[in-house]
Amino acid sequence: MTFLELCAYNVVYNGYSYAKIPAILKPKVKENIIALVGAENTELIDQILAS
């Protein structure tokens, strides 16, 4: 598991704030979040990314 995958996992399952992720990593972490929750769950993705 890569660092980016761990960041995404922590945001989705452990309630870590997406805002605390460094800006340079956010695009890749966002891709991993979408992979974890599924692209069809747009409401959940929006809610997670707003945290």
Distance bins in CASP14 RR format, pairs under 12 A and 6 or more apart:
PFRMAT RR
TARGET T0000
AUTHOR 0000-0000-0000
RMODE 2
METHOD distances of the structure
MODEL  1
1 7 0 0 0 0 0 1 0 0 0 0 0
1 8 0 0 0 0 1 0 0 0 0 0 0
1 9 1 0 0 1 0 0 0 0 0 0 0
1 10 0 0 0 0 0 1 0 0 0 0 0
1 32 0 0 0 0 0 1 0 0 0 0 0
1 36 0 0 0 0 0 1 0 0 0 0 0
2 8 0 0 0 0 1 0 0 0 0 0 0
2 9 0 0 0 0 0 1 0 0 0 0 0
2 25 0 0 0 0 0 1 0 0 0 0 0
2 28 0 0 0 0 1 0 0 0 0 0 0
2 29 0 0 0 0 0 1 0 0 0 0 0
2 31 0 0 0 0 0 1 0 0 0 0 0
2 32 0 0 0 0 1 0 0 0 0 0 0
3 9 0 0 0 0 0 1 0 0 0 0 0
3 10 0 0 0 0 0 1 0 0 0 0 0
3 21 0 0 0 0 0 1 0 0 0 0 0
3 22 0 0 0 0 0 1 0 0 0 0 0
3 25 0 0 0 0 1 0 0 0 0 0 0
3 28 0 0 0 0 1 0 0 0 0 0 0
3 29 0 0 0 0 1 0 0 0 0 0 0
3 32 0 0 0 0 0 1 0 0 0 0 0
4 10 0 0 0 0 0 1 0 0 0 0 0
4 11 0 0 0 0 0 1 0 0 0 0 0
4 21 0 0 0 0 1 0 0 0 0 0 0
4 22 0 0 0 0 0 1 0 0 0 0 0
4 24 0 0 0 0 0 1 0 0 0 0 0
4 25 1 0 0 1 0 0 0 0 0 0 0
4 26 0 0 0 0 0 1 0 0 0 0 0
4 27 0 0 0 0 1 0 0 0 0 0 0
4 28 1 0 1 0 0 0 0 0 0 0 0
4 29 1 0 1 0 0 0 0 0 0 0 0
4 30 0 0 0 0 1 0 0 0 0 0 0
4 31 0 0 0 0 1 0 0 0 0 0 0
4 32 1 0 1 0 0 0 0 0 0 0 0
4 33 0 0 0 0 0 1 0 0 0 0 0
4 35 0 0 0 0 0 1 0 0 0 0 0
4 36 0 0 0 0 0 1 0 0 0 0 0
5 11 0 0 0 0 0 1 0 0 0 0 0
5 12 0 0 0 0 0 1 0 0 0 0 0
5 13 0 0 0 0 0 1 0 0 0 0 0
5 25 0 0 0 0 0 1 0 0 0 0 0
5 28 0 0 0 0 1 0 0 0 0 0 0
5 29 0 0 0 0 1 0 0 0 0 0 0
5 31 0 0 0 0 0 1 0 0 0 0 0
5 32 1 0 1 0 0 0 0 0 0 0 0
5 33 0 0 0 0 1 0 0 0 0 0 0
5 35 0 0 0 0 1 0 0 0 0 0 0
5 36 0 0 0 0 1 0 0 0 0 0 0
6 12 0 0 0 0 0 1 0 0 0 0 0
6 13 0 0 0 0 0 1 0 0 0 0 0
6 14 0 0 0 0 0 1 0 0 0 0 0
6 16 0 0 0 0 1 0 0 0 0 0 0
6 21 0 0 0 0 0 1 0 0 0 0 0
6 25 0 0 0 0 0 1 0 0 0 0 0
6 28 0 0 0 0 0 1 0 0 0 0 0
6 29 0 0 0 0 1 0 0 0 0 0 0
6 32 0 0 0 0 1 0 0 0 0 0 0
6 33 0 0 0 0 0 1 0 0 0 0 0
6 36 0 0 0 0 0 1 0 0 0 0 0
7 13 0 0 0 0 0 1 0 0 0 0 0
7 14 0 0 0 0 0 1 0 0 0 0 0
7 15 0 0 0 0 0 1 0 0 0 0 0
7 16 1 0 0 1 0 0 0 0 0 0 0
7 17 0 0 0 0 0 1 0 0 0 0 0
7 18 0 0 0 0 1 0 0 0 0 0 0
7 20 0 0 0 0 1 0 0 0 0 0 0
7 21 1 0 1 0 0 0 0 0 0 0 0
7 22 0 0 0 0 1 0 0 0 0 0 0
7 24 0 0 0 0 0 1 0 0 0 0 0
7 25 1 0 0 1 0 0 0 0 0 0 0
7 26 0 0 0 0 1 0 0 0 0 0 0
7 27 0 0 0 0 0 1 0 0 0 0 0
7 28 0 0 0 0 1 0 0 0 0 0 0
7 29 1 0 1 0 0 0 0 0 0 0 0
7 30 0 0 0 0 0 1 0 0 0 0 0
7 31 0 0 0 0 0 1 0 0 0 0 0
7 32 1 0 0 1 0 0 0 0 0 0 0
7 33 0 0 0 0 1 0 0 0 0 0 0
7 36 0 0 0 0 0 1 0 0 0 0 0
8 14 0 0 0 0 0 1 0 0 0 0 0
8 15 0 0 0 0 0 1 0 0 0 0 0
8 16 0 0 0 0 1 0 0 0 0 0 0
8 18 0 0 0 0 1 0 0 0 0 0 0
8 21 0 0 0 0 1 0 0 0 0 0 0
8 25 0 0 0 0 1 0 0 0 0 0 0
8 26 0 0 0 0 0 1 0 0 0 0 0
8 27 0 0 0 0 0 1 0 0 0 0 0
8 28 0 0 0 0 1 0 0 0 0 0 0
8 29 1 0 1 0 0 0 0 0 0 0 0
8 30 0 0 0 0 1 0 0 0 0 0 0
8 31 0 0 0 0 1 0 0 0 0 0 0
8 32 1 1 0 0 0 0 0 0 0 0 0
8 33 1 0 1 0 0 0 0 0 0 0 0
8 34 0 0 0 0 1 0 0 0 0 0 0
8 35 1 0 0 1 0 0 0 0 0 0 0
8 36 1 0 1 0 0 0 0 0 0 0 0
8 37 0 0 0 0 1 0 0 0 0 0 0
8 38 0 0 0 0 0 1 0 0 0 0 0
8 45 0 0 0 0 0 1 0 0 0 0 0
8 48 0 0 0 0 1 0 0 0 0 0 0
8 49 0 0 0 0 0 1 0 0 0 0 0
9 15 0 0 0 0 0 1 0 0 0 0 0
9 16 0 0 0 0 1 0 0 0 0 0 0
9 29 0 0 0 0 1 0 0 0 0 0 0
9 32 1 0 0 1 0 0 0 0 0 0 0
9 33 0 0 0 0 1 0 0 0 0 0 0
9 35 0 0 0 0 0 1 0 0 0 0 0
9 36 1 0 0 1 0 0 0 0 0 0 0
9 37 0 0 0 0 0 1 0 0 0 0 0
9 48 0 0 0 0 0 1 0 0 0 0 0
10 16 1 0 1 0 0 0 0 0 0 0 0
10 17 0 0 0 0 1 0 0 0 0 0 0
10 18 0 0 0 0 1 0 0 0 0 0 0
10 20 0 0 0 0 1 0 0 0 0 0 0
10 21 0 0 0 0 1 0 0 0 0 0 0
10 29 0 0 0 0 1 0 0 0 0 0 0
10 32 0 0 0 0 0 1 0 0 0 0 0
10 33 0 0 0 0 0 1 0 0 0 0 0
10 36 0 0 0 0 0 1 0 0 0 0 0
10 48 0 0 0 0 0 1 0 0 0 0 0
10 51 0 0 0 0 0 1 0 0 0 0 0
11 17 1 0 0 1 0 0 0 0 0 0 0
11 18 1 0 1 0 0 0 0 0 0 0 0
11 19 0 0 0 0 1 0 0 0 0 0 0
11 20 0 0 0 0 1 0 0 0 0 0 0
11 21 1 0 0 1 0 0 0 0 0 0 0
11 25 0 0 0 0 0 1 0 0 0 0 0
11 26 0 0 0 0 0 1 0 0 0 0 0
11 29 1 0 0 1 0 0 0 0 0 0 0
11 30 0 0 0 0 1 0 0 0 0 0 0
11 32 0 0 0 0 1 0 0 0 0 0 0
11 33 1 0 0 1 0 0 0 0 0 0 0
11 34 0 0 0 0 0 1 0 0 0 0 0
11 36 0 0 0 0 1 0 0 0 0 0 0
11 37 0 0 0 0 0 1 0 0 0 0 0
11 44 0 0 0 0 0 1 0 0 0 0 0
11 45 0 0 0 0 0 1 0 0 0 0 0
11 47 0 0 0 0 0 1 0 0 0 0 0
11 48 1 0 0 1 0 0 0 0 0 0 0
11 49 0 0 0 0 1 0 0 0 0 0 0
11 50 0 0 0 0 0 1 0 0 0 0 0
11 51 1 0 0 1 0 0 0 0 0 0 0
12 18 0 0 0 0 1 0 0 0 0 0 0
12 29 0 0 0 0 0 1 0 0 0 0 0
12 30 0 0 0 0 0 1 0 0 0 0 0
12 32 0 0 0 0 1 0 0 0 0 0 0
12 33 1 0 1 0 0 0 0 0 0 0 0
12 34 0 0 0 0 0 1 0 0 0 0 0
12 35 0 0 0 0 0 1 0 0 0 0 0
12 36 1 0 1 0 0 0 0 0 0 0 0
12 37 1 0 0 1 0 0 0 0 0 0 0
12 38 0 0 0 0 0 1 0 0 0 0 0
12 41 0 0 0 0 0 1 0 0 0 0 0
12 44 0 0 0 0 1 0 0 0 0 0 0
12 45 0 0 0 0 1 0 0 0 0 0 0
12 47 0 0 0 0 0 1 0 0 0 0 0
12 48 1 0 0 1 0 0 0 0 0 0 0
12 49 0 0 0 0 0 1 0 0 0 0 0
12 51 0 0 0 0 0 1 0 0 0 0 0
13 33 0 0 0 0 0 1 0 0 0 0 0
13 36 0 0 0 0 1 0 0 0 0 0 0
13 37 0 0 0 0 0 1 0 0 0 0 0
13 48 0 0 0 0 0 1 0 0 0 0 0
14 20 0 0 0 0 0 1 0 0 0 0 0
14 48 0 0 0 0 0 1 0 0 0 0 0
14 51 0 0 0 0 0 1 0 0 0 0 0
15 33 0 0 0 0 0 1 0 0 0 0 0
15 47 0 0 0 0 0 1 0 0 0 0 0
15 48 0 0 0 0 1 0 0 0 0 0 0
15 51 1 0 0 1 0 0 0 0 0 0 0
16 29 0 0 0 0 0 1 0 0 0 0 0
16 33 0 0 0 0 0 1 0 0 0 0 0
16 48 0 0 0 0 0 1 0 0 0 0 0
16 51 0 0 0 0 1 0 0 0 0 0 0
17 26 0 0 0 0 0 1 0 0 0 0 0
17 29 0 0 0 0 0 1 0 0 0 0 0
17 48 0 0 0 0 1 0 0 0 0 0 0
17 49 0 0 0 0 0 1 0 0 0 0 0
17 50 0 0 0 0 1 0 0 0 0 0 0
17 51 1 0 1 0 0 0 0 0 0 0 0
18 25 0 0 0 0 0 1 0 0 0 0 0
18 26 1 0 0 1 0 0 0 0 0 0 0
18 27 0 0 0 0 0 1 0 0 0 0 0
18 29 1 0 0 1 0 0 0 0 0 0 0
18 30 0 0 0 0 1 0 0 0 0 0 0
18 32 0 0 0 0 0 1 0 0 0 0 0
18 33 1 0 0 1 0 0 0 0 0 0 0
18 45 0 0 0 0 0 1 0 0 0 0 0
18 46 0 0 0 0 0 1 0 0 0 0 0
18 47 0 0 0 0 0 1 0 0 0 0 0
18 48 1 0 0 1 0 0 0 0 0 0 0
18 49 1 0 1 0 0 0 0 0 0 0 0
18 50 1 0 0 1 0 0 0 0 0 0 0
18 51 1 0 1 0 0 0 0 0 0 0 0
19 26 0 0 0 0 1 0 0 0 0 0 0
19 29 0 0 0 0 0 1 0 0 0 0 0
19 48 0 0 0 0 0 1 0 0 0 0 0
19 49 0 0 0 0 1 0 0 0 0 0 0
19 50 0 0 0 0 1 0 0 0 0 0 0
19 51 1 0 0 1 0 0 0 0 0 0 0
20 26 0 0 0 0 0 1 0 0 0 0 0
20 29 0 0 0 0 0 1 0 0 0 0 0
20 51 0 0 0 0 1 0 0 0 0 0 0
21 27 0 0 0 0 0 1 0 0 0 0 0
21 28 0 0 0 0 1 0 0 0 0 0 0
21 29 1 0 1 0 0 0 0 0 0 0 0
21 30 0 0 0 0 1 0 0 0 0 0 0
21 32 0 0 0 0 0 1 0 0 0 0 0
21 33 0 0 0 0 1 0 0 0 0 0 0
21 48 0 0 0 0 0 1 0 0 0 0 0
21 49 0 0 0 0 0 1 0 0 0 0 0
21 51 0 0 0 0 0 1 0 0 0 0 0
22 28 0 0 0 0 0 1 0 0 0 0 0
22 29 0 0 0 0 1 0 0 0 0 0 0
23 29 0 0 0 0 0 1 0 0 0 0 0
23 30 0 0 0 0 0 1 0 0 0 0 0
25 31 0 0 0 0 0 1 0 0 0 0 0
25 32 0 0 0 0 0 1 0 0 0 0 0
25 33 0 0 0 0 0 1 0 0 0 0 0
26 32 0 0 0 0 0 1 0 0 0 0 0
26 33 0 0 0 0 1 0 0 0 0 0 0
26 49 0 0 0 0 1 0 0 0 0 0 0
27 33 0 0 0 0 0 1 0 0 0 0 0
27 34 0 0 0 0 0 1 0 0 0 0 0
27 49 0 0 0 0 0 1 0 0 0 0 0
28 34 0 0 0 0 0 1 0 0 0 0 0
28 35 0 0 0 0 0 1 0 0 0 0 0
29 35 0 0 0 0 0 1 0 0 0 0 0
29 36 0 0 0 0 0 1 0 0 0 0 0
29 48 0 0 0 0 0 1 0 0 0 0 0
29 49 0 0 0 0 1 0 0 0 0 0 0
30 36 0 0 0 0 0 1 0 0 0 0 0
30 37 0 0 0 0 0 1 0 0 0 0 0
30 39 0 0 0 0 0 1 0 0 0 0 0
30 45 0 0 0 0 1 0 0 0 0 0 0
30 46 0 0 0 0 0 1 0 0 0 0 0
30 48 0 0 0 0 1 0 0 0 0 0 0
30 49 1 0 0 1 0 0 0 0 0 0 0
31 37 0 0 0 0 0 1 0 0 0 0 0
31 38 0 0 0 0 0 1 0 0 0 0 0
31 39 0 0 0 0 0 1 0 0 0 0 0
31 45 0 0 0 0 0 1 0 0 0 0 0
31 49 0 0 0 0 0 1 0 0 0 0 0
32 38 0 0 0 0 0 1 0 0 0 0 0
32 45 0 0 0 0 0 1 0 0 0 0 0
32 48 0 0 0 0 0 1 0 0 0 0 0
33 39 0 0 0 0 0 1 0 0 0 0 0
33 41 0 0 0 0 0 1 0 0 0 0 0
33 42 0 0 0 0 0 1 0 0 0 0 0
33 44 0 0 0 0 1 0 0 0 0 0 0
33 45 1 0 0 1 0 0 0 0 0 0 0
33 46 0 0 0 0 0 1 0 0 0 0 0
33 47 0 0 0 0 0 1 0 0 0 0 0
33 48 1 0 1 0 0 0 0 0 0 0 0
33 49 1 0 0 1 0 0 0 0 0 0 0
33 51 0 0 0 0 0 1 0 0 0 0 0
34 40 0 0 0 0 1 0 0 0 0 0 0
34 41 0 0 0 0 1 0 0 0 0 0 0
34 42 0 0 0 0 1 0 0 0 0 0 0
34 44 0 0 0 0 0 1 0 0 0 0 0
34 45 1 0 0 1 0 0 0 0 0 0 0
34 46 0 0 0 0 0 1 0 0 0 0 0
34 48 0 0 0 0 1 0 0 0 0 0 0
34 49 0 0 0 0 1 0 0 0 0 0 0
35 41 0 0 0 0 0 1 0 0 0 0 0
35 45 0 0 0 0 0 1 0 0 0 0 0
36 44 0 0 0 0 0 1 0 0 0 0 0
36 45 0 0 0 0 1 0 0 0 0 0 0
36 48 0 0 0 0 1 0 0 0 0 0 0
37 43 0 0 0 0 0 1 0 0 0 0 0
37 44 1 0 1 0 0 0 0 0 0 0 0
37 45 1 0 0 1 0 0 0 0 0 0 0
37 46 0 0 0 0 0 1 0 0 0 0 0
37 47 0 0 0 0 1 0 0 0 0 0 0
37 48 1 0 0 1 0 0 0 0 0 0 0
37 49 0 0 0 0 0 1 0 0 0 0 0
38 44 0 0 0 0 1 0 0 0 0 0 0
38 45 1 0 0 1 0 0 0 0 0 0 0
38 48 0 0 0 0 0 1 0 0 0 0 0
39 45 1 0 0 1 0 0 0 0 0 0 0
41 47 0 0 0 0 1 0 0 0 0 0 0
41 48 0 0 0 0 1 0 0 0 0 0 0
41 49 0 0 0 0 0 1 0 0 0 0 0
42 48 0 0 0 0 0 1 0 0 0 0 0
42 49 0 0 0 0 0 1 0 0 0 0 0
43 49 0 0 0 0 0 1 0 0 0 0 0
43 50 0 0 0 0 0 1 0 0 0 0 0
44 50 0 0 0 0 0 1 0 0 0 0 0
44 51 0 0 0 0 0 1 0 0 0 0 0
45 51 0 0 0 0 0 1 0 0 0 0 0
END
